[in-house]
Amino acid sequence: MRLFNRLFRRNVTIESLPSNIVFLLGSGISYGAGMPSVETITKHVLHRGKPIVYNPDHGFYCFEDMVRKDRYIPDFGYVRRIVEFLERLEQEINAYYTYYKEAELLIRKANYEDIYFLASQIHDSAIHEYDNPAILSLIKNITPDIHQALSGIQDQDRPEHPWSIEQLADEGMKYIRHILWCFLSNIDDSVDLGYLDLFAQAVADRDLRSIDFFTLNNDAVFEQYLRQRKIEYFDGFSQGTDGKFWWNTTLFLQTTKPRIRLLKLHGSVNWYTDQHFGKGSKSIEKVDGAALPYIWRDLPEKAEPVFLAGTLNKMLDYTTEVFSLLQSEWFRSLYQSDVLVICGYGFNDKGINTRIVEWFNFSTNKILVVIDPSKDIIQKARPALGGLLARAETELRIQIIQKPLQEAKWHEARQAILNQMPD
């Protein structure tokens, strides 16, 4: 891999940057704030970590230690049944990767995103939302092994309400979303976020007329950082007459574009919608500084956060109202800029990867800068994006700064961009 010390091989005669730059941020930028890794979340989703309980009155799952001591939260066997189902899906996914073990890019184990994707396929096929004939064989194959999860029978003498396969899959998806919700909404205000100062340095660069931060994160770490640095930004929400912040699609129709925008392509744990009114743009509320699930806050009963989970199923959600608008802004912003800087992204979202590859190949003026400490990002990326990154050895327009984010400085990325701009 061509490292940063090869960036200065050309004489630079251009002193200013392109006026518009796009950043793409992934979960890696949040690890320094204590957000969990994919492996940690997977362990807890499969009940191999802290105890998880279910509250049937409110219909949500959370860690047992998040419940006040004076509250009794019955389980009714829901967690046991769901984990039995999810572990069976884990087996299927691991068998898939083992079968393709000779394909170097597929040597890995199932994570919670894979499990959620497979559960969503079962659910959507069972309710004929997205017909998938291949899923029928899978359902027949796993049904004998999840008999107790479906029937609710425990130890042969404790009957519970039976579930159909689509109900079990739906409950499994909800369970995963709620565990993510509990993990990602708990941000420590005292954590030093100075390791993200590369972004404040970029904001301070007056050569940049506009900066668009697109993030795939569901947590609110980056918003907390911008507030700490007193950086004003646009995120699609405006304050209503009730004092609350609501998603406002009409803001994207304004002719004047804000200098700093933060757009969350996968939603957020602090975006809430009342499930009785759907997920249309008129009903999404942003709740800043929310550190616990909704039961401890003044939100409508059964309100749930609006964010995407899973792998390839996310692309289906990109067609829904709010997410389709965010995707169109991602598309437009990319093609209005010649520079994309990527930080903390694992290159595993096929929809996002496709957009990056198409953008880069659209013009010989496009410059891609990746800031990542990993030595194996090419191997871990999905094939199309991995193939593009592999061209860094010979393609000067692709610059890989192999450093942790806390060690990287904006002037390094700036110089990497200037070095590749046409004379």
N, C-alpha and C positions, 0 to 999 in steps of 0.2 A: 504494500500500500504506500502511496506517495505521501510523505508526512509534511508537516508545516514548514520544516526548514528548507523545502524546495520551492517555497512560494516566491522567493525573491530573485529568481533567476532572470527576470526580465527587468529592463529599465522602465520605471514608471514616469510618465510625463503628464498624466491626468491627475488633477488635484481634488476634484469633486466627484461625489458619488452620483449614481442615478437618483432622481428625486423621490422615487417610490420604491420601498423595499417591503417584502413580505417575510414574516417569520412563521414557521410551523413548529409548534411545541408539543412534545409528548410527555408521557408520565414520568420519564427520567428527570425532568426538571423539579419534580415534587418530592423526590426521595430525601433530599436534604432537609425538608420540613417535617420528616417523620412519616410521610405517607408510605403505605405498605407496598411491597413488591408483588408481582403477579404470583410468585410462589407462595408468599405468605397468605394472600387472599385465598388461593386455591386450597391451602391446608385448612383454613377455617371454614370455607364453604363445605368441605367434606367432613366437617365436625372432628377435625384432628387438632383443634386448638381450643380456644375458650368455649365454654358451654353456651349454646344458643337456645332461646326459648321462643314460643309463639303465643301471642295474645289474641284469642278468637274474638274478643269484643271489638278490637280495633283492626284486626286483620293484618298484623305486621310481625316480622321476626326481628329479634335484636339479641345482642349479647346479654347474658344473664346479669353481668355486673353493671349493666346500664340501667337496670330496673331498681327503683327505690326500694329500700328494705321493707317498707310498710305495704308494698304491693305484692299480691300473689298473682303470678302469671302462669296459668295452667298450660300444659303442652298439648294434651290430647293425642300424643304420639305423632304429631305432624312432622316434626323435625326428623324423627327416626325413619318415617316412611319416605320422606324426600331424600334423605341421605342415601338410603338403600337404592333408590332410583338413580341418583346422580353417580353413585359409585359404579353402578352397572353401565352407565354411559361412559364413564371414565375407562372401563375395561375395553369397551368397543373402540374408543379413540386410540388407546395405547396399542391395541391389536392392529389397527390401521397403520400406525407409524412403524410398528415392528415389521409388518408385511412389506412396507416400502423402505426397509432399513438400508438398502443399497443406494437409495437416492439420498445423497449427502444432506440436502436441504431439509429432509423430513425426519432427521434423527432428533426426536424430542419426545417429551411426555405431555399428556393432556393437562391443560390448565382450565381454570374456571370459565374463560372466554370460549374455549372449544366446547366445554360441556353445555354452556348456555346455548351456543349455536345449534348443537345437536338436539337439545330439548325443544328449541324453537321450531326446528324442522318437523319434529314429531307432532308438536301442537298444531302448527299451521297446516300440515298435511291431514291430520285427523279431523280438523274442522273445515277442510277444503278451502282454506284461505289461499294456499299455494299448493296446487296438486303436485305430488312427488311420488310416483309409483314405487320408487326404490325404498321408500320408508316403510311400506307395508311389510316387506320381508324383515326389516329390522325389528318392527314391533312384535311380529310373531316370534322372532328369535329371542327377544329379551323378556317376553311376558311370563314364561314359567319361573324366571329368576326374580321377578318383582311381584310375585303373587301377594305377599304380605303387604307390600306398599299399596297395591291396588285394592285389596280387600279390607285392609285395616285390622286384620286379625293378628293379635299379639299373644304369643305363648298359648295359642289355641283356645283361650278362654276369655279374651277381652275383645269383644267385637266393637269395631269402630265404623264410622260412615265410609262406605266404599267409594272409590274414585274411578272414573273412566281414565283411559290412558291420556286423553287430552287434558283432563282436570289435573292429573298428576304432573304432566309436563308443564302446565300453566303454573301450578303451585311451585314447582321447582324453579321456574324462571323468576317468579316473584321472590322466592327465598334468596336467590343469588343477588337480585337487585337490592334487597333489603340489607344483606350483609355488606355489600358495597357501600350502601347509604350510611350504615353505621361506621364503617371504616373511614370513608372519605370526608364525612361531614365534621369529623372531630379534629379541628385544627388548633394547635397551641399558639395563642397570640404572642407568647413570649419567645418563640423560636426566632433566631436570627436568620433573616432571609437575604443577608448580604451576599451570599453565594450567587445570587441572581443579578448582580449589579452590571453585568454585561448589557442587560436590557435597558437599564437606566442610562448607561453610557451611550447607547444607540439613540435613545430618546433625546439626549442632550446634543446630539450631532445635528447642527442646524442645516447641514447639506440635505437632510432628509425632510422633504416637504410632507410626506405622509408615511406612516408605519402601520402596517396591519399585522397584528398578532392573531394567528389562528391556532387554537389549541384543541387537542383531542382529549384533554383531561376532563374528568367529571368533578374533581375537587376544586376548591376555591383558593388554592395557594397563590396562584399568580395574581389574582385580584387583591389578595391581602398584601402582596408585595407592592403592587402599584399604589395602593392606599398608603402604605408605610412611606413610600418615596414621594407621596403627594403628586402623583402623576395622574392627571385627568384623562379619562378615556370614554369612548362610546362603546356600548355593548348591546344595543337594541332595546333597552328598557328606558321608560320614562316614568316620572312620578305622576300618579293620578291625583284626582281631587280628594281621594281618601288618604293621601299621604303614603300609599304603598307604591312599589315599583312594578309596573306591568309591561310585558312585551308589547312593542309598538311597531308593527310592520311598516307603517307609513313613514317612519323615520328613515328608512332606506331609500325613499323616493326623493329625499332632499337633494337639491343640486349642489350644495356645498358639503364636501366630505370632511368629517373631522380628521384632525392630524393623526391622532392615536385611536385605533380601534382594537378591541379585544372581542373576537367572535369564537364562541365555543361550538365546534362542529358536532360534538356528541352530547350537547346539553350539559346539565350541571346538577349536583346534589342540592344546590340552593335555589333551583327553579322548581316551583310547585304548581300543581294543577289539581283542582278538585275532580276526582274521577267521575263524578256525576255529570260533569259538563265537558268531558273530553279533553283533548290536548290542543285545541285550536289556539291561535295566537292571542285571542282576547281573554283567555283564562289563565295565562302563565304569570305567576308572581315570582319576583326575585326577593329572597330573604337573606340579606347580608348578615354576617356574624352569627349564623345559626350553627350551633355546635352539637345539637342532639336531634334525633328524629322528632317528627311533628307533634307527638303526643305531649311534649313539654312546651309547646309554643302555641300561639294564638293563630292557628290555621284551621281551615275547614276539616271536619272529621273525614278521615280516609283520604286526605290529600296525599299525593305521592310525588317524589321528585321526578323531573323530566330529564332523563338521560338515557343513552343507548348503551347496551351491553352486548357481548357476543363478538363474533368474528364476521363472517360473510353476510350474516343476516342484517348487519347495520346498513348495507347498501339498499335493502328494501325500505328501511326507515328513511333513507335520504329522499324518498319521494313524498313524504308527508309534509304538511304545511310549513312549520317552522324550520325543519331540517332541510327541506328543499330550498328555502330562501337562503339559509346559511351556505348550502352547497353552491348556489348560484353566485353568492358574494365571493366565495373561495375561488370559483372559476374566473370571475371578472377581475378580481384583485390580482390573481396570478398573471393573467394575460395583459394587464396594464403595467406590469413590472418586469424588469429584466433580471431581478435578483431574488432568489429564495434562500433563506438561511434556516437550517433545520437543527433543532436542539432537543435531545431527550426522546427522540422517536425511534421505535424499534422496527419500522418499515414493514409492518405486518397487516396493515389495513389495505386490502386490495383496491378499494375504490379510491382512496387517497393516493396510493402508489400510481395507479393508472393516470390520474390527473397530473402528477409530477412528471412522469415520463413523457406524456404528450406535450406538456408545457415546454420541457427542456428541448425536445426535438422540433418544436414549432419554429424556432429561429436560432441562428448561430450567435445571436447576441445574449442568449440566456446564460446566466451564471448561477451555479448551485454550490452553496457552502454548507458543509455538514460539520457540526461541532459535537464530537462524541469520543469518549476515551477508549471505547472497545476496539480490540484488534480483530474482531470477527463479525463486524456489522454486515459485511457483504454476505457471509455464510448464513447469518440469521435472517436476512431480509427475504421477502418473497422473490421468486425468480426474476420477474420483470425489473423490479427496482434494484435487486442485487446485481443484475446484469449492467444496469446503468452505473451504479457505484463502482463496479469493477473497471469501468473505463477511466477511472481517476488516474490510473497509471499512465495513460497516454492522452487523455482529454483534459487540456488545461482549464476548461470551463467548469470542471468539477474539482472543488477544493475540499479536502478533508483535514480538519484541524483536530488531531488526535489528542485531546486534552479533556480533563474533567471540566464541567461548566464553571466551577468556582475558580479555576485557574485561567480560563480563557478571558481575554479582554477584547472589547469592541474594536480597538485599533488594529488588532491582529486580523479580525474578520474583515474590517474595512480595507486593510492593505491587500488581503486575499482577493477582494472584489476588484480593487483598482488595478491589480496586476493583470487581470484578465479582460479588462475593458478594451474595446477597440481603440487604436490610436487615432 
